């Protein structure tokens, strides 16, 4: 077992304070810190602190996959860690995007290989053959757009804005079944010529301003989001798409699971994100990066979702709570130490013989395993290899850990 040192990624939408404050480092930072990668992705592997110095987790797994991953995990996924964990901090909205299914990813990757598009090319959609289901759990208030909202609610929002230019789209949306109507309106908007967008988007922004000034509250958050996106991305079809998506605010500990085809955009906040170890993203707007509209439309799922956050479910004696998702590459849970569990060692529930990444989200936790003992303050992470066996935990004051393992 070793301390796991994450790799910081600097993107313009990141925060100069959130990740630094969470990990106990000096802030503000010189550059916006958007993501802290805790995994073995070839693009930015985390490092283990070993007695012999720093060692890439990617190299450690390559050198001895059975010790690090366990024979069962290696048999299922090969000699590679199947998940990637991140601390994500957004001060500005991320791009409007979706991820492909396994079949779509494999077909897309092979197609782009035949076209000889370099994997690192900016116009490359598929950088691997894997799907990318993901879970984001809020470490503080976290705002997002995720999944298509029910048609009646989207119609109500657009009518509330009082924009005459939206009437044809309201009629198009209301005149078909939910998924078909959403597909028709979204496809129309995202393929509008720029001169048409330059008329429609400002009209919608005026409607949002008028709605907010009216003092109405039912769609205040949605109207403010439309305004914020319109100011940052004028004339972008993604501003219109925001009216079709669930506007979600997560409180600490609440999460969103994003399966294949789910259109989403993180808006603001800090969270713990876990995903399949893939880098496949199809973008639809709100970004200067490559946007491939036909490919995005091919992978999107237009089935409305309820937008209700997920919360962890207590298991066993209540020490651990798990976020239920259908993902096979990862499982995410929290372990809470408080009450009569303080001041003594507590056995963490046994899961399987696979590896674990532990991230301290509150307090200070001592972690004990066959491979040694570590102290994790808030923001610190540990890698427990499969060979380290079961873990035991102790804390003197209330504390909480995230635990990421391979799904069952």
C-alpha positions in Angstrom: 0.0 0.0 0.0 1.3 3.4 -1.0 0.4 7.1 -1.0 -1.0 7.9 -4.4 0.1 11.3 -5.9 -2.4 12.6 -8.5 -1.5 14.3 -11.8 -2.9 17.8 -12.0 -4.5 18.9 -15.3 -4.7 22.6 -16.1 -7.7 23.7 -18.2 -9.1 27.2 -18.6 -12.4 26.2 -17.0 -10.7 25.0 -13.8 -10.3 26.7 -10.4 -7.3 28.3 -8.8 -8.5 27.5 -5.3 -10.8 24.4 -5.1 -8.4 21.5 -5.7 -5.6 23.3 -3.8 -7.8 23.9 -0.8 -9.2 20.4 -0.8 -5.7 18.9 -0.9 -4.2 21.3 1.7 -1.9 23.1 -0.7 -1.2 26.8 -1.2 -3.9 28.8 -3.1 -4.6 30.5 -5.3 -2.5 28.5 -7.8 -0.6 30.1 -10.7 -2.9 28.4 -13.2 -6.5 27.0 -13.1 -6.4 23.5 -11.8 -9.3 21.5 -13.4 -8.7 17.9 -12.7 -6.5 15.7 -10.3 -6.1 12.3 -12.0 -5.9 9.4 -9.6 -5.4 6.3 -11.8 -3.2 4.6 -14.4 -4.4 6.3 -17.5 -1.5 6.5 -20.0 -2.3 10.2 -20.6 -1.4 11.2 -17.0 -0.8 8.3 -14.6 -0.7 9.0 -10.9 2.5 8.1 -8.9 3.1 5.9 -5.9 5.4 7.1 -3.1 7.6 4.0 -2.5 10.7 3.5 -0.3 12.7 3.6 -3.6 11.1 6.9 -4.7 8.2 7.8 -7.0 6.9 5.2 -9.3 4.1 5.5 -11.9 1.1 3.5 -11.1 0.9 2.6 -14.8 4.5 1.2 -14.6 3.7 -0.7 -11.3 0.8 -2.5 -12.9 2.7 -3.2 -16.1 5.5 -4.8 -14.0 3.3 -7.1 -11.9 -0.4 -7.0 -12.9 -1.4 -10.0 -10.7 0.0 -8.4 -7.5 -1.5 -5.0 -8.2 -4.8 -5.9 -9.8 -5.4 -9.5 -8.6 -5.9 -12.5 -10.9 -9.7 -12.1 -11.2 -9.5 -8.5 -12.3 -6.8 -9.2 -14.7 -8.8 -12.1 -16.2 -11.8 -9.7 -16.7 -10.1 -6.6 -18.0 -6.5 -7.6 -18.9 -3.4 -6.1 -17.4 -4.9 -2.6 -16.9 -6.8 -0.7 -14.3 -10.3 -0.5 -15.7 -11.3 2.8 -13.9 -10.0 6.3 -13.5 -10.8 8.5 -10.5 -10.5 12.3 -10.6 -11.1 15.3 -8.4 -12.8 17.8 -10.7 -13.1 21.5 -10.1 -15.0 23.8 -12.4 -15.2 27.6 -12.2 -16.7 27.8 -15.7 -18.9 25.4 -17.6 -17.5 22.4 -19.4 -18.5 21.5 -22.9 -21.8 20.0 -23.8 -21.0 16.4 -24.4 -21.9 12.7 -24.4 -20.0 9.4 -24.3 -20.5 6.4 -26.6 -21.6 2.9 -25.8 -19.1 0.0 -26.0 -20.3 -0.9 -29.5 -20.3 2.7 -30.7 -16.8 3.2 -29.3 -15.4 0.1 -30.9 -17.0 0.9 -34.3 -15.9 4.6 -34.1 -12.3 3.8 -33.1 -11.9 1.2 -36.0 -13.4 3.7 -38.5 -11.1 6.5 -37.5 -8.1 4.0 -37.6 -9.1 3.1 -41.2 -9.2 6.8 -42.0 -5.7 7.1 -40.5 -6.7 10.0 -38.2 -3.9 10.2 -35.5 -5.1 9.3 -32.0 -3.9 12.7 -30.7 -5.4 14.7 -33.5 -7.8 17.4 -32.3 -10.5 16.2 -34.7 -10.3 12.6 -33.4 -13.5 11.5 -31.6 -12.5 8.0 -30.5 -9.1 7.6 -28.7 -9.8 4.0 -27.5 -12.4 1.2 -28.0 -14.1 1.7 -24.6 -17.3 3.2 -23.4 -17.1 5.8 -20.6 -19.8 5.5 -18.0 -19.1 7.9 -15.1 -20.3 9.0 -11.7 -19.7 12.5 -10.2 -20.2 13.0 -6.4 -20.3 16.5 -5.0 -17.6 17.6 -2.6 -19.4 20.9 -2.3 -22.4 22.5 -4.0 -22.1 21.3 -7.6 -24.2 22.5 -10.6 -24.8 20.5 -13.8 -26.9 20.0 -16.8 -27.6 16.3 -17.2 -30.0 14.2 -19.3 -33.0 15.4 -21.3 -35.8 16.8 -19.1 -39.4 15.6 -19.5 -41.1 17.3 -22.4 -43.9 18.9 -20.4 -41.3 20.7 -18.2 -39.2 21.8 -21.2 -42.4 23.1 -22.9 -43.3 25.0 -19.7 -39.9 26.5 -19.4 -39.9 27.8 -23.0 -43.4 29.2 -22.6 -42.4 30.9 -19.4 -39.7 32.8 -21.3 -42.3 34.3 -23.5 -40.2 34.3 -26.7 -42.3 34.2 -29.9 -39.4 32.8 -31.9 -39.6 29.6 -29.8 -43.2 28.9 -30.7 -42.4 26.7 -33.7 -40.1 24.6 -31.6 -42.6 24.3 -28.7 -45.2 23.0 -31.2 -42.6 20.6 -32.7 -41.7 19.3 -29.3 -45.3 19.0 -28.0 -46.6 17.3 -31.2 -44.5 14.1 -31.0 -43.6 11.4 -28.5 -41.1 12.6 -25.9 -37.9 11.1 -27.4 -38.9 11.9 -31.0 -39.8 15.4 -30.1 -36.6 16.0 -28.2 -34.6 14.5 -31.1 -36.4 16.7 -33.6 -35.9 20.0 -31.7 -32.3 19.3 -30.6 -31.3 18.2 -34.1 -32.9 21.3 -35.6 -31.2 23.6 -33.2 -27.7 22.1 -33.4 -27.8 22.2 -37.2 -29.2 25.7 -37.6 -27.2 28.0 -39.8 -25.2 30.6 -37.8 -27.3 33.6 -39.1 -30.4 31.9 -37.6 -28.6 31.2 -34.3 -27.6 34.8 -34.2 -31.2 35.8 -34.2 -32.7 33.0 -32.0 -30.1 32.9 -29.2 -30.3 36.6 -28.4 -34.1 36.4 -28.4 -33.9 33.6 -25.8 -31.5 35.6 -23.7 -33.9 38.6 -23.7 -36.6 36.2 -22.6 -34.4 34.9 -19.8 -33.7 38.5 -18.6 -37.4 39.4 -18.6 -38.3 36.2 -16.7 -35.7 36.9 -14.0 -36.8 40.6 -13.7 -40.4 39.4 -13.3 -39.5 37.8 -10.0 -40.9 34.4 -11.0 -39.0 31.6 -9.3 -40.1 28.3 -10.9 -37.4 28.4 -13.7 -35.1 31.0 -12.2 -32.1 28.6 -12.1 -32.7 27.5 -15.7 -33.0 31.1 -16.9 -29.8 32.2 -15.1 -27.9 29.3 -16.6 -29.1 30.2 -20.1 -27.9 33.7 -19.5 -24.5 32.6 -18.2 -24.0 30.3 -21.1 -25.1 32.9 -23.6 -22.7 35.4 -22.3 -19.8 33.0 -22.5 -20.7 31.4 -25.8 -22.7 33.9 -27.9 -24.5 32.4 -30.8 -23.8 28.8 -29.6 -26.5 26.2 -30.2 -25.6 24.7 -26.8 -27.3 27.7 -25.1 -30.6 26.6 -26.6 -29.9 22.9 -25.7 -29.7 23.9 -22.1 -33.4 24.5 -22.1 -34.0 20.8 -22.8 -31.7 19.4 -20.1 -32.2 18.8 -16.4 -30.7 21.6 -14.3 -29.3 19.9 -11.2 -27.7 21.2 -8.1 -25.9 18.6 -6.0 -25.3 18.9 -2.3 -22.3 17.3 -0.7 -22.5 13.5 -1.1 -25.1 13.6 -3.8 -24.2 12.2 -7.2 -25.1 11.9 -10.9 -24.5 8.7 -12.9 -24.0 9.3 -16.6 -24.5 6.3 -18.9 -23.8 6.2 -22.6 -25.7 8.7 -24.6 -26.4 11.1 -21.7 -26.0 14.7 -22.9 -24.5 16.7 -20.1 -22.4 19.7 -19.1 -20.9 20.4 -15.7 -21.4 24.0 -14.8 -19.6 24.8 -11.5 -18.3 23.2 -8.4 -15.9 20.5 -7.0 -16.6 16.8 -7.2 -15.1 13.3 -7.1 -15.5 11.7 -10.5 -15.0 8.0 -11.3 -15.3 6.6 -14.8 -14.3 3.7 -17.0 -10.7 4.3 -18.1 -11.5 5.9 -21.4 -11.1 9.3 -23.1 -13.9 9.1 -25.6 -16.0 12.4 -25.8 -18.5 13.6 -28.4 -19.0 17.4 -28.0 -22.0 19.3 -29.1 -21.2 22.9 -28.2 -20.1 25.4 -25.4 -16.5 24.7 -26.4 -13.8 25.9 -28.9 -12.8 22.2 -29.3 -13.8 19.9 -32.1 -17.6 19.4 -32.5 -18.9 16.5 -34.6 -22.6 17.0 -34.8 -23.5 13.9 -36.9 -21.5 11.6 -34.6 -23.0 13.2 -31.5 -26.5 12.7 -32.9 -25.6 9.0 -33.6 -24.7 8.3 -29.9 -27.3 10.4 -28.0 -30.1 8.9 -26.0 -33.1 11.2 -26.1 -35.1 9.3 -23.5 -36.1 11.8 -20.8 -34.7 11.3 -17.3 -36.0 12.5 -14.0 -32.8 14.4 -13.0 -33.0 13.2 -9.4 -29.6 12.9 -7.8 -28.5 9.6 -6.4 -27.4 9.1 -2.8 -25.4 6.3 -1.3 -27.1 3.2 0.2 -25.9 2.0 3.5 -24.7 -1.7 3.5 -23.9 -4.1 6.3 -23.6 -2.4 9.7 -23.8 1.1 8.1 -20.0 1.7 8.1 -20.0 1.8 4.3 -22.5 3.3 1.9 -22.4 2.5 -1.8 -23.5 4.5 -4.9 -25.5 2.0 -7.0 -24.6 2.1 -10.7 -24.7 -0.6 -13.4 -21.0 0.0 -14.2 -18.8 -3.1 -14.2 -15.5 -1.2 -14.4 -15.9 0.6 -11.0 -17.8 0.7 -7.8 -17.8 3.8 -5.5 -18.6 3.9 -1.8 -18.0 6.1 1.2 -16.8 4.9 4.6 -17.7 7.0 7.6 -15.9 6.9 10.9 -17.7 8.5 13.8 -19.4 7.7 17.1 -18.2 4.5 18.8 -16.0 3.8 15.8 -13.5 6.5 16.8 -10.3 5.8 18.6 -10.0 2.1 17.5 -9.3 0.1 14.4 -12.3 -0.9 12.3 -12.3 -3.5 9.6 -13.5 -2.1 6.3 -16.1 -4.5 4.6 -14.4 -7.1 2.4 -15.4 -6.7 -1.2 -13.2 -8.9 -3.5 -9.5 -9.4 -4.1 -9.1 -6.5 -6.5 -7.3 -3.2 -6.0 -8.6 -0.1 -4.2 -8.1 3.7 -4.4 -8.9 5.5 -1.1 -9.5 9.3 -1.0 -9.9 11.1 2.3 -12.8 13.5 2.0 -12.9 14.7 5.6 -10.7 14.5 8.7 -7.6 12.3 9.1 -7.7 8.5 8.6 -5.1 5.9 9.4 -5.2 3.0 6.9 -3.7 -0.3 7.8 -3.2 -3.3 5.5 -0.8 -6.2 5.0 1.3 -3.9 2.8 1.8 -1.4 5.7 0.1 1.6 7.2 -0.6 5.2 6.0 -2.0 8.4 7.4 -4.4 10.2 5.0 -5.4 13.8 5.7 -8.2 15.4 3.8 -7.4 15.4 0.1 -4.8 12.6 0.3 -5.2 9.3 -1.6 -3.8 5.8 -1.2 -3.4 2.8 -3.6 -4.1 -0.6 -2.0 -3.0 -3.3 -4.3 -4.9 -6.6 -4.5 -2.0 -8.3 -2.7 -2.4 -5.9 0.3 -5.4 -7.8 1.4 -8.2 -6.4 3.6 -7.9 -2.9 5.1 -8.5 -1.6 8.6 -9.2 2.0 9.4 -8.9 4.3 12.4 -9.6 7.9 13.2 -9.6 10.1 16.4 -12.1 12.6 15.0 -15.0 12.1 12.6 -13.7 11.3 9.1 -14.8 10.0 5.8 -13.2 8.1 2.9 -14.2 7.5 -0.7 -13.4 3.9 -1.8 -13.1 3.0 -5.5 -12.9 -0.6 -6.5 -13.6 -2.7 -9.6 -17.3 -3.4 -10.0 -18.7 -6.8 -9.4 
